[in-house]
Amino acid sequence: ELREKIKPYFLRRLKSEVFLHEDTKSAKISKKEEIIVWLRLTSCQ
């Protein structure tokens, strides 16, 4: 149940998202995109 709840927020890459680099013949992962959102805590938090 917990896995299903956190699934949309859990970052992972699938094998199909890893590409072979032509020059080195090694796996190359595309660049990760990050979004940082700053939030203020409420008094209850």
VEXGU-983039 format. One line per 4 residues: number of its first residue (from 1); for each residue x, y, z of C-alpha. Coordinates in steps of 0.5 Angstrom, whole numbers. Each point is the difference from the previous one (the first is absolute). Layout:
REM residues N
NUM> X,Y,Z  ...
REM end
This chain:
REM residues 45
1> 0,0,0  6,5,2  3,-2,-7  -6,2,-4
5> -1,7,4  8,2,-1  0,-3,-7  -1,7,-3
9> 5,3,4  5,-5,-1  6,1,-5  3,-5,-4
13> 2,-2,-6  -2,-6,-5  5,-4,-4  -3,2,-6
17> 2,8,2  7,-2,0  3,1,-7  7,-3,-2
21> 5,5,-2  3,-1,-7  7,2,2  1,-4,6
25> -5,-5,-1  -2,1,7  -7,1,3  -1,8,1
29> -6,3,4  -4,6,-3  1,6,5  -4,0,6
33> -5,6,0  -1,3,7  -5,5,3  1,3,6
37> -6,3,4  1,4,6  -6,0,5  -2,3,6
41> -2,-4,6  -6,2,4  -1,1,7  -3,-7,1
45> 6,-3,-4
REM end
